Amino acid sequence: MKKAKYLLVVLLLLLASTLYGKGQAPIDINYDVFESRAVVTLTFNADADNVNINISSVDNIDISTSKVVINDESFNKDDTREFDVEFTKKQGKSYIAIFVTGKFNGIKMYKIINIQIGKRTNSTKIEMMKQLKTNKKGKKVIIYDLKK
């Protein structure tokens, strides 16, 4: 029975690694942040097919650039691609997330990075402190209102 469970676990791990790949995609992601845009440069360190690049915002930032930057494209090793991410930041610290997925040398892989925009200010720290509560076990927690 133990051997059957072990084989099942090994098969599931093999299936997961086949579907999702191991490690991060072999791609370098560099960026420069300016007042209302970030310039992102990708360098492919392996041949890549079915590449998709999506961006999303986290916290206090509005992105005016399309959320889908690249859709189902192919690249050769050492190819580069540059794109701008236009944004309107609000007060405090926020992030732009870059999601890269695709087949690199025939293996499905992904890479995710977060680009920090701005810095946490005293007013945002004060707002976070207002949300700080003590739970029944005496630990400090922040309760988020998901209806906002």
C-alpha positions, 0 to 999 in steps of 0.5 A, spaced: 500 500 500 505 504 501 509 503 495 502 504 491 501 511 494 509 513 493 508 511 486 502 515 485 505 521 489 511 521 484 506 520 478 503 527 480 509 530 481 511 528 474 505 531 471 505 537 475 512 538 472 510 537 465 504 541 466 507 547 469 515 546 468 520 547 474 523 553 476 523 560 473 522 562 465 529 563 463 528 570 461 531 577 464 526 582 466 529 589 467 525 596 468 526 603 469 521 607 473 519 614 471 514 619 473 508 616 470 511 610 466 515 604 467 520 602 461 520 594 461 526 590 457 525 583 456 531 578 454 530 571 452 535 566 454 532 561 451 528 559 445 520 561 447 514 559 444 506 561 446 509 567 450 504 571 453 505 577 458 500 580 462 501 586 467 496 588 473 496 593 478 497 592 486 494 597 491 494 605 489 495 605 481 491 605 475 494 602 469 492 605 462 496 601 458 493 594 455 493 589 460 496 584 455 502 586 452 504 580 448 499 574 446 502 568 443 508 570 440 515 566 439 522 569 440 529 566 439 534 566 444 537 573 445 531 576 443 529 582 446 523 586 447 521 593 450 515 596 452 512 602 456 507 601 462 503 608 463 500 609 470 497 614 474 500 613 481 496 615 487 499 617 494 504 611 497 507 605 495 504 600 490 506 595 485 506 593 477 506 586 476 509 583 470 507 576 468 510 572 463 508 565 461 510 560 455 514 554 453 521 555 454 525 550 450 519 546 450 517 546 457 511 550 460 514 555 465 513 562 468 516 568 471 513 574 475 516 580 478 513 586 481 515 593 480 515 598 486 512 605 484 512 610 490 514 610 497 510 609 503 508 615 506 506 617 513 499 618 511 499 611 508 502 608 515 497 612 519 491 609 515 494 602 516 495 603 523 488 605 524 486 598 521 490 594 526 486 590 530 488 585 536 485 578 535 482 574 540 489 571 541 492 577 542 496 578 535 496 584 531 492 583 525 489 588 519 482 587 517 481 589 510 474 591 508 473 587 501 467 591 499 471 597 498 
